[in-house]
Amino acid sequence: MTSVLISLFVIFTQLSVLAFGGGNTILPEMQRQVVDVYHWMSDTDFSALFALSQAAPGPNLMIVTVVGWHVAGWQGALVTTIAKFGPSSILTAVALGLWERFKDKPWRSVVQAGIFPMTVGLMAASASLITEASVHSWVLGGITALVAVVTIFSRVHPLWMLLVGALIGLSGVGQP
């Protein structure tokens, strides 16, 4: 168990400093580590845990704690949470101090211009990964596309989309 906790700590500490542009940008690497490298769960399990963590109230990176719990119980949940949020919090505090210190420098706008497209690309990679792990039929693909279009082009609250998805799931549509 100790080696699993150490592995979780190392993985999530690395992910902590890579989570640039938002927590969901690390989903592809998190999935790769826990599914492909360590085989602690399947793609389907990861997708289900992600959906559960997004549906529950609280921070959108609850997936970190849920993965830790799934892999190593309460100790895993504690280790992954500290490893993910500790280093990034310290790094953010230092970066914000430096960002404020150099607020009048012209290079800041250049850095910002490069950060935005990188963040969008990382978010798109996360969306692609979760879609690939979750969509196993044409019906589910259609639901995914419909939800994406509705949430992008309207002001429908995401909780309504979750409710509709839950009702469709309960009806058995798209199930093998």
N, C-alpha and C positions, 0 to 999 in steps of 0.2 A: 504494500500500500504506500509506503514511503516513496518508492521510486515513481509511482503514479503521481503523487502529490508534487514531487520535484519536477516532473515533466510538465504537469499543469502549470506550475509556477513559471517555469522557463518560457513555455509557449505564450502564456497570457501576459507576461512582462514584455516580451517582444512585440506582441500585438498592441500593447498599450502605447508604445512609442510609434507604432505604425498607423495608429488610428487618426490619420490626418484628414480633416474635412468632415468629421463625424464618425460615430461609432460603427455605423453600418458599412463603412468602407473596408473594414477588416473581415467581414463575413466570408468572402472567398477563401482567405488564408486560414481563418478559424475552421471552416468546413474541411479544407484540405488536410489540416493537421489532425483533427479529431476523427475524420472518416477515413481518409486515404493513408495517412502516415501511421497513426496509432491504432486505427480500427476499433475505436471505443464505441462507435455507433455506425449505423447505416445512413445513407443519404436521406432516406425517408424519415428516420428518427430525427436527424438534424433539422429537416424541414418542419417536422411536427413540433419540435422544441422551439424553433424560431417562431412559428405561428402562435404557440402558447404564450411565449414571452411577449409578443407584440399585442396579444389580446388582453393580457393582464394589465391592470393599472400600474403605473410606476415608470421608471426610466426605460427608454427604448433599448437599452443594452442589457436588459435583464437576461438575455440569452447567455451572457457570460456566466452568471450565477447558476442558471438552469443547467448548462452544460457541465459545470463543476459538480453540481448535485447528481446529475445522471452518471457521471464517471466515478465519483468517489464519495458520495453522500455529503453530509454537512461539512466535512473537512474539505472536500473538493470545492464546494460552494464558497467557503470562506477563502480558500487559497486563490481561486480564480478571480474572485471579486477584488481582493487586495492587490493581486498581481496586475489586474487590468486597470484599476482606477488609481492606484498609488503613484506609479511612475508618470503617468500622463498628467496627473494633477500637478505634480511638482514641475514637470516640464512646461506645462501651460502657465504656471505662475511665473517662472523665469522668463519665458518667451513674451508674456504680456508686459512684464517690466521692461524688457529690452525694446519691445515694439513701441511702448510709450516714450521711452528715452530717445528713440530715433524718429519721432513722429514727423519731424520736418524734413527728413531726408528724401530726396527724389527717388531713390531705389525702392522705396516702399510700394509705390504704385506699380512698378515692374513686377515685384514679388507677388502682389495681389493679383495682377493680371494672369500670372502663371498658375496661381493656386486654384482659381475658380474652375478652369477646364479640367484640371487634374482631379479635383473633388467630384465633378460631374461624372468623369470616367470611372472613378472608383465606385460611385453609387450605382452606375449602370452595370458594372461587373457584379455587384452584390445582387441587384435585381435579377440579372440573368441567372446567377447561381441558384437562387431560391426558386425561380421559375422552373429551371431545369430539374431540380430535385422534387418539385411538387406536381408538375403537370405530366400525367401519365395517360391522358386520353384527349380526344378532340374536344369533348365537352368541357373538361377542366381547362384546356387551352383557351376555349371560347370565353369561359368565365373570367380567366385571368386577363385576357385582352379587353373584355368589356369593363372590368373594374379599373384597369389602367386608363382607359379612355374617359370613363366617368369621373375618376378622381383628378385627372389632368385638366379636363375641360369644363368642370363644373365645381360648385362649392358644396357638393354633398359631403357631409361629415364621414370620415372613414369608419366610424362605428356602425353606420348604416350598411356599409359594404361588408363589414364583418358579420352583421346580423343576417344579411342576405346569403352570404357564403355558408354560414352555419345552417340556415334553413335548407339550402340546396344540399348540403352534406347530409343532413338528417333525412332528406327525402330519398337518398341513395343514388341521385343522379351522378353519373361519372364514375361510379364505383365499379371495380372489376367483377 
